[in-house]
Amino acid sequence: SGRRRQQQMRDPCCGSGTICIEAAMIARNIAPGLLRVYAFEQFINYDQDAFKKLYEEAQTKSFPGKQFAIFGSDIDLEMLEKSRANAERAGVANTITFFEHNILDGYAKSVSQYADNTSLPSISSLFPSTSSPLVIITNPPY
């Protein structure tokens, strides 16, 4: 998409939160696969020390405390709960605001709040007409 990490990002049909989570990981410079276990770690000639060094180096390059304007919305509350759980597992739950919103309606219900406990913006600010950069990335339902 060419999105820069400081730009606002919205996924109006976020489903399980994949796009928002990937955007948050990119914005926070979290290396892909940092939280997973790889099959090669079971190989006989696996160099555990070399991998540990690479892993620690990748961890030091991430931005754990940075906040970015990443929003995901969906009409399905169950999917929003899955989004939040997936973001938690990925370590980026504090970087994304998920909320209920039907893009065909003119309302939004907050499912979460900003990290500083302020309320979700009004519907008019979900798709602002300001000069502030906004990127919309989505994979809409069939």
C-alpha positions, 0 to 999 in steps of 0.5 A: 500500500505504500503506507508510512507508519505515522499515517492513520490506517483504517480497516472498515471490515477487519474480521479477525484483525489480520490487516491491522495486526500486520500494520501494527507490527510494521509500524512498531518494526516487529520482525515477522515470525518473532513470536513463533517456533520454527521447525529448523530449530529441531535440526541436528546442526541448528546453531542455537547461539546464532539464532538467539543473537538474531532474535535478540537483535530483532527485538532491540529494533522494535518500538514497543512503546510507540502509539500509532493511529490504527483502527479496525472495525467490523459489524460482527462483535464476535469477530472483534473479540477474535481481533482483540485476542489475535492482537494480544497474542501478536503483542500489538493490542495496545497499538490498535483500536477495534470497534463495532461499525457497519460501514453502511450505517452512520454510527459507531459503538466503542468496543475498546478505548484509546490507551489513554482511556479517552473515548472513540472518535465520533463517526464523522472523524472515522473518515476525516476530511482533514489534510491528515494522511489516512490510508484505508486497507481492507479485504471486504466480505464476499 
